[in-house]
Amino acid sequence: MSVSFKNRDRFIQLGIVISSLRKIRGFSQEQLAERAHTSRTLISSIEAPGIAKGFSLEIFFNIADALEIDPADLLSASVFSDEIINNKK
């Protein structure tokens, strides 16, 4: 899935957020992929620094569920609150 130049930075930021929260949760890429019902290769390409990898909303929602975070919080996160880090809703 190609990403337009306009959205490139958004996808890169989202990949950074996913990677950071995955590490905070203590998951490997393989574990996140399994929980999100996708491949480790896709997780790796989403998280790759400086690379904008487009992916479907279904994958996005699956990743959010696997990371136990509201999808809106995942989109808007730049710094995680204690609530998100400690998984308190």
Rosetta blueprint (number, residue, H / E / L):
1 M L
2 S L
3 V L
4 S L
5 F H
6 K H
7 N H
8 R H
9 D H
10 R H
11 F H
12 I H
13 Q H
14 L H
15 G H
16 I H
17 V H
18 I H
19 S H
20 S H
21 L H
22 R H
23 K H
24 I H
25 R H
26 G L
27 F L
28 S L
29 Q H
30 E H
31 Q H
32 L H
33 A H
34 E H
35 R H
36 A L
37 H L
38 T L
39 S L
40 R H
41 T H
42 L H
43 I H
44 S H
45 S H
46 I H
47 E H
48 A L
49 P L
50 G L
51 I L
52 A L
53 K L
54 G L
55 F L
56 S L
57 L H
58 E H
59 I H
60 F H
61 F H
62 N H
63 I H
64 A H
65 D H
66 A H
67 L L
68 E L
69 I L
70 D L
71 P H
72 A H
73 D H
74 L H
75 L H
76 S H
77 A L
78 S L
79 V L
80 F L
81 S L
82 D H
83 E H
84 I H
85 I H
86 N L
87 N L
88 K L
89 K L
